[in-house]
């Protein structure tokens, strides 16, 4: 399974904690991430992660394209709910809905998936 991981700056620690807790499971899958999030997770867990550009540098769009090309099976996208909902957020959610990709935007849903 190809799992994509994205976390906004204030959610990177939470994403790393999730990855530490589920390291054994995640290690059995192919992981990709935006660069900054990926480095943060890799440093915390040692997991092998394919990294695309940083989110602000186009990495989120690269993962969106992979969703559209059916190259992603699950997206964990931790964002700050207090931030404004922008077009990048809407695009990822719409693509996941369009291509039936499970999406977790919070810890509870990520753990359930």
Secondary structure, 3 states (H helix, E strand, C coil): CEEEEEECHHHHHHHHHHHHHCHHHHCCCEEEEEHHHHHHHHHHHCCCEEEECCHHHCHHHHHHHHHHCCCCCEEEEECCCCCCCCHHHHHHHHHHHHCCCEEECCHHHHHHC
